[in-house]
Amino acid sequence: MSENTWPGGYRHAMHQHEHEQWNASHYPGTLQLCAQCEAPTGRCEEDMLYADDDEYGEFPLCEECYDGGKDGAK
């Protein structure tokens, strides 16, 4: 799974334009990626979707994987 990276090596508040600039040259940058399919989730920590199982329970999932569309993770 690809790891998120942050300017300065730590997670912190950033303006949207700062996120866009960072992400453009540091993929996946601050994007939250699905633990199952590695696609961007389109979410952040506050609205993150988690699986109900031990395999992915600590990591975010995209809506499709959360709903069981890829491998039936839920």
DATA-V238805 format. One record per pair of residues at least 24 apart in sequence whose ideal C-beta (glycine too) atoms are under 7 Angstrom apart, sorted by the first residue. I is the first residue (numbers start at 1). J is the second residue. Records with the same first field share a line. If there is no record, write none. Layout:
I=J ; J
This chain:
1=33 ; 35 ; 38
2=28 ; 33 ; 38
4=28 ; 30 ; 31
5=29
6=30
32=60
34=60 ; 61 ; 62 ; 65
35=59 ; 60 ; 61
36=61 ; 65 ; 70 ; 71 ; 73
37=62 ; 65 ; 70
